[in-house]
């Protein structure tokens, strides 16, 4: 198993689910058993790197969306509070 990126394999294994475990294990198996430096090893290494990268991008996008959603909820709450204060002030100033 020379020239095999063990960290890449570890990351790919962490991404395995019931739906993709066979596919990921097959890619890892083919990657590990390929001749170092061969086109086959490069192909499976590329597949594994794209898998890891795409999951990292998806996770980052999901976290960013969650932060934006939370910020939006905070802004909405502050806006609603401000609207209530304005309404209250207007009610007090328009009463005789």
C-alpha positions in Angstrom: 0.0 0.0 0.0 2.8 2.4 -0.9 1.8 5.8 -2.1 -1.6 5.6 -0.7 -3.1 8.6 1.1 -4.4 7.2 4.4 -5.9 10.5 5.5 -7.9 10.5 2.3 -9.2 7.0 2.9 -10.1 7.9 6.5 -12.0 11.0 5.3 -13.8 9.0 2.7 -14.8 6.2 5.1 -16.3 8.8 7.5 -18.6 9.9 4.6 -20.0 6.4 4.1 -23.7 6.0 4.6 -26.1 3.0 4.1 -26.8 4.3 0.6 -23.2 4.7 -0.6 -21.1 2.4 1.6 -20.6 -0.2 -1.1 -19.6 2.4 -3.7 -17.1 4.1 -1.3 -15.6 0.8 -0.2 -15.2 -0.3 -3.8 -13.4 3.0 -4.6 -11.1 2.6 -1.6 -10.4 -1.0 -2.4 -9.5 -0.3 -6.0 -7.4 2.7 -4.9 -5.5 0.7 -2.4 -4.8 -2.2 -4.7 -3.8 -0.2 -7.7 -0.2 0.0 -8.8 1.3 3.2 -7.3 1.4 5.9 -9.9 -0.9 4.1 -12.3 -3.8 5.7 -14.2 -6.1 3.4 -12.3 -4.8 4.6 -8.9 -5.1 8.2 -10.1 -8.7 7.7 -11.2 -9.8 6.3 -7.9 -7.8 8.8 -5.9 -9.5 11.6 -7.9 -13.0 10.0 -7.2 -12.2 9.9 -3.5 -10.9 13.4 -3.4 -13.9 14.8 -5.3 -16.2 12.9 -2.8 -14.4 14.4 0.2 -14.2 17.9 -1.4 -17.9 17.9 -2.5 -19.0 16.9 1.0 -16.9 19.6 2.6 -18.3 22.2 0.3 -21.9 21.0 1.0 -21.3 21.1 4.7 -19.8 24.6 4.5 -22.8 25.8 2.5 -25.2 24.2 4.9 -23.5 25.9 7.9 -23.4 29.2 6.1 -27.1 28.9 5.3 -27.9 28.1 8.9 -25.9 31.2 10.1 -27.7 33.4 7.7 -31.1 32.0 8.7 -30.3 32.5 12.4 -29.2 36.1 11.7 -32.4 36.7 9.7 -34.5 35.4 12.6 -32.7 37.8 15.0 -33.2 40.7 12.6 -36.8 39.9 12.2 -37.3 39.7 16.0 -35.6 43.1 16.5 -37.7 44.6 13.7 -40.9 43.2 15.2 -39.9 44.6 18.6 -39.1 48.0 17.1 -42.5 48.0 15.2 -44.3 47.3 18.5 -42.5 50.2 20.2 -43.3 52.6 17.3 -47.0 51.5 17.4 -47.1 52.0 21.1 -45.5 55.5 20.8 -47.9 56.5 18.0 -50.9 55.3 20.0 -49.7 57.5 23.0 -49.1 60.6 20.9 -52.4 60.4 18.9 -54.6 60.0 22.0 -56.2 63.3 23.2 
